[in-house]
Amino acid sequence: MKDTSCASELRRVSLAVLCCLAATLIPPACGDQFAVALPEGVKAVWDGGRAYHETTPAREQVCLNGLWRWQPSDARAEQVPSAGWGYLKVPGCWPGITDYMQKDTQKVYAHPGWEDQKLGSIAAAWYQREITVPSNWGGRRVAVRAEYLNSYAAVFVDGRRSGEIRFPGGELDITSSCRPGGKPCFAIRAAVLQTS
C-alpha cells in the first residue's frame, strides 16, 4: 500500500510473504533456550519437509513463512541479539499499528524484557530463525527473497551481515554464507525509513 500519511510520519514495516529461499534452505525444528516459551498448542514449526516447496528442473523454492523469533531493535544495530526473543508470524504487518490502513492482525508472543514496549512506535526489529542447508545442494546458488518489504532489511547469516533488501522486495545471494549440510542462523533486521 502507498503511504499517504504526513511527511513526518514513519513508514511502517511489513515483511509480507517474507521469505522464499531459492535453491534451498530448509529449516529444522530446534530448541529456543533464549526465547520466550510459547503457550501450549502453539509451535514454531521449522520442519522443511512440511514447508511449501516449488521445484523445477533448474530451481527449488522453499517457503519460510510461519512463526519467527522477533524482538524490537535499534535501527542501527549490527549485532544479532543472543537472548530476549519473542515470536511473530511472517508474513505480517508491523505490530502495534492502529491506523486506518492496517490493524494488528496477529498475536505477538512478547518476551518479558520488552512486553510493555509500545510496538507501534519502534523504528526497527529483528526477525530470526534457524535453517538447514541440505548436503545435496553443494554447488548451487542460495538466495533469500522477500516478496514484499516496506521499507528496509539488513540480512545476517550466522551473525555476519550478508547484504540488504529494500522496498518493494527482492533477492539476496547468500551462497557464500551457507555451507551444505550446515545449520546457519538466519536473521533480518527490518528498519522503518523516515519519509522525506
C-alpha positions as CSV (number, residue, x, y, z in Angstrom):
1,M,0.0,0.0,0.0
2,K,1.1,3.5,-0.7
3,D,2.0,5.6,2.4
4,T,-0.4,8.6,2.4
5,S,0.4,9.9,5.9
6,C,2.2,13.2,6.8
7,A,5.8,13.6,5.8
8,S,6.9,13.5,9.5
9,E,5.3,10.0,10.0
10,L,7.4,6.9,9.9
11,R,6.8,4.4,7.1
12,R,5.7,1.1,8.6
13,V,7.5,-2.2,8.1
14,S,5.9,-5.3,6.7
15,L,7.6,-8.5,5.9
16,A,4.8,-9.9,3.8
17,V,5.2,-13.2,2.2
18,L,8.7,-12.6,3.6
19,C,10.9,-15.4,2.5
20,C,11.4,-18.0,0.0
21,L,14.9,-19.3,-0.2
22,A,15.7,-20.0,-3.8
23,A,17.6,-23.2,-4.4
24,T,17.2,-24.5,-0.9
25,L,17.4,-23.6,2.8
26,I,15.2,-25.9,4.8
27,P,14.6,-25.1,8.4
28,P,14.8,-27.8,11.2
29,A,12.9,-27.9,14.4
30,C,15.1,-26.6,17.2
31,G,15.1,-25.6,20.9
32,D,14.7,-22.0,22.0
33,Q,16.6,-21.8,25.3
34,F,17.0,-18.0,24.7
35,A,13.4,-17.2,23.7
36,V,10.1,-16.8,25.5
37,A,8.1,-20.1,25.9
38,L,5.2,-20.4,23.6
39,P,1.8,-21.3,25.0
40,E,0.6,-24.9,24.9
41,G,-0.5,-25.8,21.5
42,V,1.5,-23.1,19.7
43,K,4.7,-24.1,17.9
44,A,7.2,-22.6,15.6
45,V,7.3,-25.3,13.0
46,W,10.6,-25.1,11.1
47,D,10.4,-28.5,9.5
48,G,11.4,-28.1,5.9
49,G,9.6,-31.3,4.9
50,R,6.3,-29.6,5.9
51,A,7.1,-26.2,4.2
52,Y,5.6,-25.3,0.8
53,H,8.1,-26.3,-2.0
54,E,8.1,-25.3,-5.6
55,T,10.5,-27.3,-7.8
56,T,11.5,-27.0,-11.5
57,P,14.5,-28.8,-13.2
58,A,16.7,-25.7,-12.5
59,R,15.4,-24.3,-9.2
60,E,13.7,-25.1,-5.9
61,Q,12.0,-22.7,-3.6
62,V,11.2,-23.4,0.0
63,C,8.8,-21.0,1.8
64,L,9.9,-19.9,5.2
65,N,6.6,-18.3,6.4
66,G,5.5,-19.1,9.9
67,L,6.4,-18.1,13.4
68,W,9.8,-16.4,13.6
69,R,11.7,-15.2,16.6
70,W,11.2,-11.5,16.9
71,Q,12.2,-8.5,19.1
72,P,12.4,-4.7,18.9
73,S,15.8,-3.3,18.0
74,D,17.8,-0.1,17.5
75,A,17.7,0.8,13.7
76,R,21.5,0.9,13.6
77,A,22.1,-2.4,15.4
78,E,24.7,-4.6,13.7
79,Q,24.8,-7.5,16.2
80,V,22.1,-10.1,16.3
81,P,20.8,-10.5,19.8
82,S,21.7,-13.6,21.8
83,A,18.6,-13.5,24.0
84,G,15.3,-11.7,24.6
85,W,13.4,-13.2,21.7
86,G,9.6,-13.4,21.4
87,Y,7.7,-14.6,18.3
88,L,5.8,-13.0,15.5
89,K,4.2,-14.6,12.4
90,V,5.7,-13.9,9.0
91,P,4.1,-12.7,6.8
92,G,2.5,-9.9,8.7
93,C,2.3,-6.2,9.3
94,W,4.4,-4.4,11.9
95,P,2.7,-5.0,15.3
96,G,1.1,-2.2,17.3
97,I,-0.2,-0.1,14.4
98,T,-3.8,1.0,14.7
99,D,-4.4,3.4,11.9
100,Y,-6.9,3.5,9.1
101,M,-4.7,1.5,6.7
102,Q,-3.9,-1.5,8.9
103,K,-4.7,-3.1,12.2
104,D,-3.0,-5.7,14.4
105,T,-4.0,-9.0,12.8
106,Q,-1.9,-11.4,14.8
107,K,-0.6,-12.3,18.2
108,V,2.9,-11.1,19.3
109,Y,4.4,-13.5,21.8
110,A,6.4,-11.0,23.7
111,H,9.5,-11.6,25.8
112,P,9.2,-10.2,29.4
113,G,12.2,-7.9,28.7
114,W,10.1,-5.8,26.2
115,E,6.5,-6.9,26.6
116,D,5.4,-3.5,27.9
117,Q,7.0,-1.6,25.0
118,K,4.7,0.2,22.5
119,L,5.4,-1.8,19.4
120,G,3.7,0.7,17.0
121,S,6.4,3.3,17.8
122,I,9.5,1.3,17.4
123,A,11.8,2.0,14.5
124,A,13.3,-1.4,13.9
125,A,13.0,-5.1,14.8
126,W,14.9,-8.3,14.5
127,Y,13.4,-11.4,12.8
128,Q,15.3,-14.7,13.2
129,R,15.0,-18.4,12.5
130,E,17.4,-21.3,12.0
131,I,17.7,-23.2,8.8
132,T,19.4,-26.3,7.4
133,V,21.1,-26.3,4.0
134,P,20.7,-29.8,2.7
135,S,24.0,-31.5,1.9
136,N,22.9,-32.4,-1.6
137,W,22.8,-28.7,-2.6
138,G,26.5,-28.2,-2.9
139,G,27.5,-26.2,-6.0
140,R,24.1,-24.4,-6.2
141,R,23.3,-20.7,-5.7
142,V,21.4,-20.0,-2.5
143,A,19.3,-16.8,-2.2
144,V,16.7,-15.3,0.1
145,R,13.8,-13.5,-1.5
146,A,11.4,-11.0,0.1
147,E,8.2,-10.8,-1.9
148,Y,7.2,-7.5,-0.3
149,L,9.1,-5.4,2.2
150,N,8.3,-2.0,3.5
151,S,10.9,-0.4,3.8
152,Y,14.4,-1.9,4.5
153,A,16.0,-5.2,5.7
154,A,19.6,-6.0,6.6
155,V,20.2,-9.7,6.2
156,F,22.6,-11.6,8.6
157,V,23.7,-15.3,8.4
158,D,25.5,-16.7,11.4
159,G,25.8,-13.2,12.9
160,R,27.5,-11.7,9.9
161,R,25.9,-9.2,7.6
162,S,25.3,-10.7,4.2
163,G,23.6,-7.8,2.5
164,E,20.3,-5.9,2.3
165,I,16.9,-5.8,0.6
166,R,14.9,-2.6,0.1
167,F,11.3,-1.8,-0.8
168,P,9.4,-3.2,-2.6
169,G,11.3,-6.5,-2.2
170,G,14.0,-8.5,-3.9
171,E,16.5,-11.3,-3.8
172,L,19.9,-11.5,-2.0
173,D,22.5,-14.1,-2.8
174,I,23.7,-15.7,0.4
175,T,25.6,-18.7,-1.1
176,S,29.0,-17.6,0.3
177,S,27.5,-17.6,3.8
178,C,25.9,-21.0,3.6
179,R,27.5,-24.5,3.8
180,P,25.6,-27.5,2.5
181,G,24.8,-29.7,5.5
182,G,25.2,-26.7,7.8
183,K,22.6,-25.1,10.1
184,P,23.2,-21.4,9.8
185,C,21.2,-19.0,11.9
186,F,19.3,-16.6,9.6
187,A,18.3,-13.1,10.9
188,I,16.8,-10.0,9.4
189,R,16.9,-6.5,11.0
190,A,14.0,-4.7,9.4
191,A,14.0,-0.9,9.8
192,V,11.5,1.8,9.3
193,L,12.8,4.5,7.0
194,Q,11.8,8.1,7.5
195,T,9.7,9.7,4.8
196,S,11.1,13.0,3.4
